[in-house]
């Protein structure tokens, strides 16, 4: 998998379509969760795109401090279901951490993790903060990396 980063205005129509398709495929259909994915924040994000054979199979969006949280943030971490066995989630998350450090000059990063992925994020040095909560009907916990 090759990871590239793009600002919103640099995305091609095909890339944007594939990103939205992947997010819908996983967050709406696979997780059976009806929610507003297109939330007006994509225009403010740095988009990390994992491509394999020209197709987007992994994705995150990253934010400068003060846009999503007080800290820099990573969200919409997603890998196509049939590609998860290759550990591309680790690769796209590491690329996102490095992109935030380079683009926003900070190593403090916050995210909202689905509870079943706590160990995954802990393996990248994120720590749980606060109490767990429901977001769109799914248990989450805030996590931070310093």
C-alpha positions in Angstrom: 0.0 0.0 0.0 1.2 3.5 -0.9 0.1 6.4 1.4 -0.3 9.9 0.1 -1.6 13.0 1.8 -3.8 15.7 0.2 -5.7 18.8 1.2 -9.3 18.7 0.3 -8.9 21.0 -2.8 -6.2 18.6 -4.1 -8.5 15.6 -4.1 -9.7 14.4 -7.5 -13.4 13.7 -7.9 -12.5 10.0 -8.3 -10.5 10.1 -5.0 -13.3 11.9 -3.1 -15.9 9.4 -4.5 -13.8 6.4 -3.4 -13.1 8.0 0.1 -16.8 8.6 0.7 -17.7 5.1 -0.7 -15.2 3.4 1.7 -16.4 5.4 4.7 -20.0 4.6 3.9 -19.1 0.9 3.2 -17.5 0.5 6.7 -19.1 3.1 9.0 -22.7 2.9 7.7 -23.2 -0.5 6.1 -20.7 -2.8 7.9 -21.2 -1.2 11.3 -25.0 -0.8 10.7 -24.9 2.8 11.9 -27.0 5.5 10.4 -25.1 8.8 10.9 -24.1 12.0 9.0 -20.7 11.1 7.7 -20.5 14.2 5.5 -20.2 16.6 8.4 -18.6 19.7 6.9 -15.2 19.0 8.3 -13.6 17.3 5.2 -12.7 20.7 3.7 -10.6 21.5 6.8 -8.8 18.2 6.9 -5.6 16.7 5.6 -6.6 13.5 3.9 -4.3 10.4 4.2 -5.1 7.9 1.5 -3.8 4.4 1.3 -3.9 3.1 -2.3 -3.3 -0.4 -3.6 -3.4 -1.1 -7.3 -4.9 2.4 -7.9 -7.8 1.8 -5.5 -8.3 3.5 -2.1 -8.3 0.8 0.6 -7.4 2.8 3.7 -8.0 6.3 4.8 -7.8 8.8 7.7 -8.4 12.5 8.0 -6.2 14.7 10.1 -6.8 18.1 11.7 -4.7 21.0 12.9 -5.1 21.9 16.6 -8.2 23.8 17.3 -10.3 22.5 14.4 -11.8 19.3 15.8 -10.3 19.2 19.3 -8.0 21.6 21.1 -5.2 19.2 20.1 -4.4 18.0 16.6 -6.7 15.1 15.7 -7.1 12.0 13.6 -10.5 10.7 12.6 -12.3 8.4 10.2 -9.6 5.7 10.4 -10.8 3.1 8.0 -9.5 0.1 6.1 -11.5 -1.9 3.6 -12.7 -5.1 5.3 -11.0 -7.6 2.9 -7.6 -5.7 3.4 -7.4 -5.7 7.2 -5.5 -8.9 7.4 -2.5 -7.0 5.9 -2.2 -4.6 8.8 -2.8 -1.6 6.7 -4.5 0.1 9.6 -1.2 0.3 11.4 0.5 1.7 8.3 -2.1 4.4 7.6 -2.2 5.4 11.3 1.6 5.8 11.5 1.6 7.8 8.3 -1.1 10.0 9.9 0.9 10.6 13.0 4.0 11.6 10.9 1.9 13.8 8.7 0.5 15.7 11.8 4.0 16.1 13.2 5.3 17.5 9.8 2.3 19.6 8.8 1.2 20.9 12.2 4.5 20.8 14.2 3.0 18.9 17.1 3.2 15.4 18.5 0.1 15.8 20.8 -2.8 14.0 19.0 -6.3 13.2 20.1 -8.8 10.9 18.7 -12.2 9.3 19.5 -11.7 5.5 19.4 -14.3 2.9 19.1 -13.9 0.8 22.2 -13.1 -2.4 20.4 -10.0 -0.7 18.9 -8.4 0.5 22.2 -5.6 -2.0 22.0 -4.9 -1.1 18.4 -4.5 2.6 19.3 -2.5 1.7 22.5 0.0 -0.1 20.3 0.7 3.4 18.7 1.2 5.0 22.2 -2.3 6.5 22.5 -3.7 6.5 26.1 -7.3 6.5 27.2 -8.6 9.7 28.8 -11.9 10.5 30.4 -15.0 8.3 30.5 -16.4 6.1 27.7 -19.4 7.5 25.8 -21.7 6.7 23.0 -21.2 8.3 19.7 -23.8 7.5 17.1 -24.8 4.5 19.2 -21.3 3.0 19.3 -19.2 2.9 22.5 -16.1 5.2 22.2 -13.3 6.5 24.4 -11.2 9.6 23.9 -7.5 8.8 23.5 -4.4 11.0 23.4 -0.8 10.6 22.2 1.8 13.0 23.7 
